[in-house]
Amino acid sequence: MEPRLKNLRTLNTVAAILHLCQGIAVLMLASNMSVPVMTSFLKFDFEAGKLMPSPETWFDLPLGILASVFFFMSAIAHFLISMPKTNDWYNKNLAKGINPARWIEYAFSSSVMIIIISMLVGIYDAAAMVPIFFANGSMILFGWMMELHNQTTQKTDWTSFIFGCIAGIAPWLAIGLYLWSPGSESNPPTFVYWIFFSIFIFFNIFAVNQYLQYKKVGRWSDYLFGERSYIILSLVAKSLLAWQVFGGTLRP
């Protein structure tokens, strides 16, 4: 067990370095492209004689900075759990089949990722971004609840897993609506479709990973194997999103 935990600590350190380097690279190489964060309030139109929506740009958000943020979040999380004292806490939790640090980091970093994808399809309204962010965060926290709840059960209880899937599908339905663009002649560029499908698949692979852990299928019967899979999946998904965004919109 001890050598495997040391290998896991090394993997966390490597993941932290790779996340950090990519975050710095995106920040330094990206263009200054910004996306608007908008509000839309009702305003009385005297000519039309009725209330009309009045959209306004609240502020502009640099996409390069946003694309680097989730890298830095992950880097900080991996560095923290690689440190001696926090690594002991991390290992004790792994022995019990739970990792709170993972879920806390994912709740923030993956929610930033989903906001970027939302903006790429044209969801700029601040009032829409807030529930998208928190619906995705809730999905992640249900994953934490799945591990926490099943600390006290003899038979796996899937309630939290099911609720997490329900919460997690909501942002993708909103994004899919804009991607499909019913009644509109406007369509996002092709690379946005690639981002949608590739990151959607990776988000679902995270759920599959937890499912296999609790079903104890093959190597997933070992919780540490599932933990290693989470680390690799996180790195690949974030890298895939960031560099697709860079290639599509952030090249100087």
C-alpha positions in Angstrom: 0.0 0.0 0.0 2.8 2.4 0.9 4.6 2.3 -2.5 1.3 2.8 -4.3 0.4 5.9 -2.2 3.9 7.3 -2.9 3.3 6.7 -6.6 0.0 8.5 -6.3 1.7 11.4 -4.5 4.2 11.6 -7.4 1.3 11.6 -9.9 -0.4 14.4 -8.1 2.8 16.4 -8.2 3.3 15.8 -11.9 -0.3 16.7 -12.5 0.2 20.0 -10.5 3.2 20.9 -12.6 1.5 20.1 -15.9 -1.6 22.1 -15.0 0.5 25.0 -13.8 2.7 25.1 -17.0 -0.4 24.9 -19.2 -2.1 27.7 -17.3 0.9 30.0 -17.7 1.2 29.1 -21.4 -2.4 29.9 -22.1 -2.1 33.2 -20.2 1.0 34.2 -22.0 0.1 33.1 -25.5 -3.6 33.9 -25.7 -4.9 36.9 -27.5 -6.9 39.6 -25.7 -10.2 38.3 -27.0 -13.1 39.1 -24.6 -16.6 37.9 -24.3 -19.4 40.0 -23.0 -21.3 39.3 -19.8 -24.7 40.8 -20.3 -27.8 41.8 -18.4 -31.3 42.3 -19.9 -34.0 44.2 -18.1 -37.4 45.4 -19.1 -37.7 49.0 -20.4 -40.8 50.8 -21.5 -40.6 51.5 -25.2 -42.7 54.6 -25.8 -42.8 54.2 -29.6 -44.1 50.6 -29.3 -46.2 51.4 -26.2 -45.0 48.3 -24.3 -42.3 46.9 -22.2 -39.3 45.6 -24.2 -36.1 43.8 -23.2 -33.1 46.1 -23.0 -29.9 44.1 -23.2 -26.7 45.8 -22.0 -23.1 44.6 -21.6 -22.2 44.5 -17.9 -18.5 43.9 -18.5 -16.2 42.1 -20.8 -14.4 38.9 -19.7 -11.0 38.0 -21.2 -11.4 34.5 -22.5 -7.7 33.7 -22.1 -7.7 34.5 -18.4 -10.8 32.4 -17.9 -9.2 29.5 -19.8 -6.2 29.6 -17.5 -8.2 29.8 -14.3 -9.2 26.2 -14.2 -5.6 25.1 -14.8 -4.5 27.1 -11.8 -7.3 25.8 -9.6 -6.2 22.2 -10.4 -2.5 23.0 -9.9 -3.2 24.5 -6.5 -5.3 21.5 -5.4 -2.7 18.9 -6.6 0.1 20.8 -5.0 -1.7 21.0 -1.7 -2.5 17.3 -1.4 1.1 16.5 -2.3 2.4 18.4 0.8 3.4 16.2 3.8 0.6 17.0 6.2 -2.2 17.3 3.7 -0.9 14.2 1.9 -1.4 12.2 5.2 -5.0 13.5 5.3 -5.4 12.6 1.7 -4.1 9.1 2.2 -6.3 8.5 5.2 -9.4 9.5 3.2 -8.4 7.3 0.3 -8.2 4.4 2.7 -11.8 5.0 3.6 -12.9 5.4 -0.1 -13.4 9.1 -0.2 -11.5 12.2 -1.4 -13.1 15.5 -0.5 -10.3 17.5 -2.0 -11.1 16.1 -5.5 -14.8 17.2 -5.2 -14.0 20.7 -3.9 -11.6 21.4 -6.7 -13.9 19.9 -9.4 -16.9 21.9 -8.2 -15.0 25.1 -9.1 -12.8 24.1 -12.0 -15.3 22.1 -14.0 -17.9 24.8 -13.4 -15.5 27.4 -14.9 -15.1 25.0 -17.9 -18.8 24.7 -18.4 -19.1 28.5 -18.3 -16.5 28.8 -21.1 -18.4 26.3 -23.3 -21.6 28.2 -22.6 -20.1 31.5 -23.7 -18.7 29.9 -26.9 -22.2 29.0 -28.0 -23.6 32.4 -27.2 -24.9 32.3 -23.6 -23.8 35.7 -22.3 -26.6 36.5 -19.9 -25.3 36.7 -16.3 -28.6 35.4 -15.0 -28.2 32.3 -17.1 -24.5 31.8 -16.2 -25.2 31.7 -12.5 -27.5 28.7 -12.5 -25.3 26.9 -15.1 -22.3 27.4 -12.8 -24.2 26.2 -9.7 -26.0 23.3 -11.4 -22.7 21.9 -12.5 -21.2 22.5 -9.1 -24.1 20.7 -7.5 -23.5 17.7 -9.8 -19.9 17.5 -8.5 -21.0 17.9 -4.9 -23.5 15.0 -5.3 -20.4 13.0 -6.2 -18.9 13.9 -2.9 -22.2 13.0 -1.2 -22.1 9.6 -2.9 -18.8 8.8 -1.3 -19.7 10.4 2.0 -23.1 8.7 2.3 -21.8 5.2 1.4 -19.3 5.4 4.3 -22.2 4.3 6.5 -24.0 1.8 4.2 -23.5 -1.9 3.8 -25.1 -1.9 0.3 -24.3 0.9 -2.1 -26.9 3.6 -2.2 -27.1 5.3 -5.6 -29.4 8.1 -4.7 -26.7 10.8 -4.8 -25.3 9.5 -8.0 -28.7 9.7 -9.7 -29.4 13.2 -8.4 -26.0 14.3 -9.6 -26.7 13.0 -13.1 -30.0 15.0 -13.1 -28.3 18.2 -11.9 -25.4 17.7 -14.3 -27.5 17.3 -17.5 -29.2 20.8 -17.1 -26.2 22.9 -18.3 -25.7 20.6 -21.3 -29.3 21.0 -22.3 -29.0 24.8 -22.2 -25.8 24.6 -24.2 -27.3 22.1 -26.6 -30.3 24.4 -27.2 -27.9 27.2 -28.3 -25.8 24.8 -30.3 -28.9 23.6 -32.2 -30.1 27.2 -32.6 -33.8 26.5 -33.3 -35.4 29.3 -35.4 -32.1 31.0 -36.0 -29.9 31.1 -39.0 -26.8 31.7 -36.9 -24.6 28.7 -35.9 -21.4 28.5 -33.8 -18.2 27.7 -35.6 -17.3 24.0 -36.2 -14.7 23.9 -33.4 -17.4 24.7 -30.8 -19.2 21.5 -31.8 -16.0 19.5 -31.3 -15.6 21.1 -27.9 -19.2 20.3 -27.0 -19.0 16.6 -27.9 -15.5 15.9 -26.6 -15.9 17.6 -23.2 -19.4 16.1 -22.9 -17.9 12.7 -23.3 -15.2 13.4 -20.8 -17.7 14.7 -18.2 -19.6 11.5 -18.6 -16.5 9.3 -18.3 -16.0 10.8 -14.8 -19.5 9.5 -13.9 -18.6 6.1 -15.5 -15.4 6.0 -13.4 -17.4 6.4 -10.2 -20.0 3.9 -11.3 -17.3 1.3 -12.0 -15.7 2.0 -8.6 -18.9 1.3 -6.7 -19.8 -1.7 -8.9 -16.2 -2.9 -8.2 -15.7 -3.9 -11.8 -12.2 -5.3 -12.5 -9.4 -3.0 -11.5 -11.9 -0.4 -10.3 -12.5 -2.7 -7.2 -9.4 -1.0 -6.0 -10.3 2.6 -5.0 -6.8 3.8 -5.7 -7.1 2.8 -9.4 -10.2 4.9 -9.6 -8.4 7.8 -8.0 -5.6 7.6 -10.5 -8.1 7.6 -13.3 -9.7 10.7 -11.9 -6.4 12.5 -11.9 -5.6 11.6 -15.5 -9.1 12.3 -16.7 -9.0 15.7 -15.1 -5.7 16.6 -16.8 -6.8 15.4 -20.2 -10.2 17.0 -20.1 -8.8 20.4 -19.1 -6.0 20.3 -21.6 -8.4 19.3 -24.4 -10.8 22.2 -23.6 -8.1 24.8 -23.2 -6.2 24.0 -26.4 -9.3 23.6 -28.5 -10.4 27.1 -27.2 -7.0 28.4 -27.9 -6.9 27.0 -31.4 -10.4 28.3 -32.2 -10.4 31.8 -30.7 -7.3 32.7 -28.7 -4.5 32.4 -31.2 -2.7 35.8 -31.6 
